[in-house]
């Protein structure tokens, strides 16, 4: 799968919901802005948005060119943000990814 084809995969709505939920948990309650590429907002219905916030926030979607895909969630005033773009997630998980890649490379040796 190419990350620029994210919206086309069947699990895209669930993945997007998880990305936003992770960011919401890291930010204070209140109104939040979700910066996401064109078409991401259509992946979530009103019920999914309600489950994400659980009466702790409101979400305002804004179309933005998030490099590599994913989302950036921030307070409306822009003072606090949680970057959950795919590139930033990879950077945060780089040690785990290296370990997994090492295991894959070693397991392929006969």
Secondary structure as UniProt FT lines:
FT   HELIX           3..8
FT   TURN            10..11
FT   HELIX           12..26
FT   STRAND          30..36
FT   TURN            38..39
FT   HELIX           41..43
FT   HELIX           46..53
FT   TURN            54..55
FT   STRAND          57..63
FT   TURN            67..68
FT   STRAND          70..75
FT   TURN            76..77
FT   STRAND          81..85
FT   HELIX           86..92
FT   HELIX           94..107
//
